[in-house]
Amino acid sequence: QVQFRSTAAMDKPVLERLKGLPGNDTCVDCGAGQPVWASVSYGTFICFECAGVHRNMGTHLSFVRSLTLDSWKPEQIRRMELGGNAAAKSFFNKNGILSMPVPGRYDTPAAEYYRNRLKALAAGEPEPPAFQGAAPPAAAKAPATQGRGAQESQARRQLVGDSAARVRPDDEAASKEALLETSQKMRSELDRMSGVSSFMDASSSKLTQNHDKYNTFNAKLQSASAAMRALKRKLVSDEQFVFYCYCWFMGCAVFVACHRLGVFWVLRWFSWLPPPLLLFFSGFW
């Protein structure tokens, strides 16, 4: 008996090989192109709409997996390799259930035999005896006095009872395992989204702090610029004051020298001086 333990996403070469099997380019139920889901129980490819129908039937009738989103066990991939849409259709047609509606087609002894045979071959177990071609189960006829609605209700109750009676422990375990795996995926995705949200909050807080620092630095820079302009104006006024004092001092020194020497005609030499100096000399005089 073959033991399968690991679980991993389906490799692209394996997926391409499965798509190349006869009939796997269309949905086994409705014929839609490019199917992206699969029924592991029958090794068939199905479309998105038919995958919803198969899920509603229950995992004891059809175990549905996504070809690209879900993880796959080696045993499940082996089922897909041993099955195929063409092989399933040929078996269903041979046993007269291919023309039945989808929900009822898979709740028949022939479909049950096909599921068990595919599962045994994938696990390396002996193939079950050949199917004897039992007729598909039909709902018991209601008395003629009952209306059509009562007949449909009775058939529905019988179908639900037969389906519940055929639930197997291994199918229940597979369903619980699939639900647990989906729950773990959703929990990990929520944790990842929470981490991304925390990172975005931290980044927003850091940007706010940097903006506040920039505003503070800009205010300090403007204050320093205003102080520099005021200092420049003060220095210019101080330079002018020093220049005026120097001119007054030089004028006084020249006048005193000329007065001591008695050479007043020397003052005529200063006629070429700039008007401020002449103004100082004339003012002192």
Buried (B, 14 or more C-beta within 10 A) or exposed (E): EEEBEEEEEBEEEBBEBBEEBEBBEBBBBEEBEEBBBBBBBBBBBBBEEBBEBBBEBBBBBBBBBBBEEBBBBBBBBBBBBBBBBBBBBBBBEEBEBBEBEBBBBBBBBBBBBBBBBBBBBBBEEEEEEEBEEEEBEEBEEBEEEEEEEEBEEBBEEBBEEEBEEBEEEEBEEBBEEBEEEEEEEEEEEEEEEEEEEEEEEEEEEEEEEEEEEEEEEEEEEEEEEEEEEEEEEEEEEEEEEEEEEEBBEBBEEBBEEBEEEEEEEEEEEEEEBEEEBBBBBEEEE
